Amino acid sequence: MKISRLAAPERSAWVLSLLLLGCSGGGAKDGGIDGPAVTGRWVLAASGLPAEQVEALAVDPSNPMTVYAGFLDASMGVGAGVGSGIYRTSDGGTSWSAANDGLVVSGVLASGPPAIFSLSIDKLQPRTLYAGGDYGLWKSIDGGASWSSFGGVADGGDQAPDLNASQTVVAVDPNDSKHVYVGAHFGLYVTSDAGSTWNNLLPGPPVNAGEIAFDPVHAGTVYARADGNYERITNDTQVTGLDTAQMTGNSGVVDPTGALYLYAAETTSTTVEEVLVSTDEGSTWTHADSGLSDALSTLPSLSFAANPPVAGALYAVLQLPQSTNASAPPLGRLFRFQNGSWSDVTGTLPPQICIVATGTSDPGTIYVGTTDGRVFRSNGV
């Protein structure tokens, strides 16, 4: 893998750390208002939400005031199947209501709604959306008013995703409603006929596929993370690993120009975490971590914003470990990548922030979720 080093700063070595969940930690609640590093206004938009971890956010591509949030009860641990399911707002977070009718986890002792790890809205039919959770995959065709179980077999065969012991993730093609990818514990599945038939692209031992992204520019190209490695899938058949012995991908996103951004660990004589970008489907890479040097040296986790709305305005949440107390919850910071550099736009958002999503029909509308069940909305961060 060729990586061009553009003024890469000197960094100390550290041991690679991979986080299984998109959010972690917790703490006391405090308000979110204007701050010195924020040009827009943050509004606490969490009325009616449960005090659990916001693990998934999806903004309606036709209306940025309609948002879905998926929750995980982090105190129960991964694989417990427990959460508060999905909540929906149609007024930008002024009020939220549960959208859990039909969200049932089969064969799991846990009662109540499931933990939700992934939400994907059909861009062509925004009232259709998919939810991937602990032990389940569901589909709604009425804007979350009701859900039905979608796929799943007990033996892990290729005919449908095996959802046993899975943190299921899902992504629907923005240009084809019948074309859906599902990442599960036993593989990376694709359907081109809305689930009538499936193909497992990564069969065999468990691969824990996740973070699926369709490339909006390069036709037939999809990216997915599998066990810490990034794969490029071409025409639903050819799987090419983007990782080498020198790089392991932790998270990634594709912007509207087709540029692939990865938060990755490159290992040579030392291990260095960095943000890289490729504009040629992963053949060559350049650094895209200007402004993050100090933060990256503290071994953070980083998650990119879902659905980046415009080229050159990408958001990410870094969760920075507290050096004075290794067991303390990480401190969340919001960064924006623009004009080739990252800047901290956290302002007075609370340190519990852990996930960010943007509105594709309004690039100025940003939503941020926390580990303790709050959502903040901003216009013009």
Steps between C-alpha positions, in 0.01 A plus 500: 500500500643835399458779755627847413616681810385859491667679790420213732597609853732299719308283744587266784421130483207341671308175507203468264162499670180397325160588642210267428232762554444835334456672840624434851517658839254725680475767762299788632261699280563860409353734244603566139493866391715743309871465561811692398597242235149473352360750251151352498269420788473157662154405621437220747255287301435206728149533641360150557820304437620219731815548707697246297781511249420648157657239272340586164371820341334537160373826349216488245662592165192699398440682829779573753243552777408129488756289683520145634714402799596147604592420859724255679497422871877496539475386861367162384802428281532395137284205402233562762250603236380777728434863420211737455462437128429796274363848559379743233457877478335701223567843649877504531501351847246720676320176579585133450281192514581129509477322163523139616186327374622166361857535628519159664812295571427132441658234719660741745409511868517880512161666507413831341642669190838392360831678493540682167840531331410628154229698317477552125235703316402429141586826322250430221220410742580676829214337690679169446784432736699211643625437851780266600521398861608235742364172357281668242438682173175689449332702227236774518304636204300756698764726649559285806135468604534122469779252436529149365783252540710487184699188413687263726568127511635283778779321318700792361440398138513734203125534449456766767714671762564298812417737784586273792737679740523788255547872527324544168566798275315592181528741205257553213626619161411869451431430131319164523247419772529125438877496545587451867816397687495338844799440722462231765704269719531235229557709191426790268174442315353672195160485334401662171132398518395650835585185695349221292850363444834568667868443436759479776814673375711412805396150610696277731613588851324793669607830347290756688444715193404858562505864386368453148523793258387532139729702274287775336746555214659168408214284374478155657746578782417437865729511804462301820702438813557137598690412816689829493593472131341699218370327191404641160216311334455536125173410324386293801753228422868597520634567850837676522670573832620858539715406796854371486730382775567870556144626550185407692182702451301604807224711340424654162264709290456597134424863417289621203807525275578131549795574729547224758615613845642245744599528861773240501800362681818470296762268644863510397761512775238674713121525494350831393133588470406749232226620266562413135310582181493328163343636182579194287302228682777418744794463262695795645461704817591841637484633853187687605577553867623859507369657819460166677864428585475558872167317531618195304804463725268430795355179352143616437218320328359685200165467325413691185164665441237294323382633162754780439288756309756700304855449384763658722285531813540178694432455872637250749480433872821415683477335838819587684618294797554684826871472569459559873255212541514211254169359623312830465253547212660647187451866414311562178604779261339603171731581207428635151720431197498787252756639255744221580510540877305398811377751756339447839138625491387343828423829669305423818365164389529259794792256526263203459456557122580188299319508163424757230271500195425763236196583287549432130234754396641768731876487564465753781293268716718285726386252766722373781412217739638422844568198717227605741205536263516858377490638148613848403413681175688785340441718199825625353774351717 
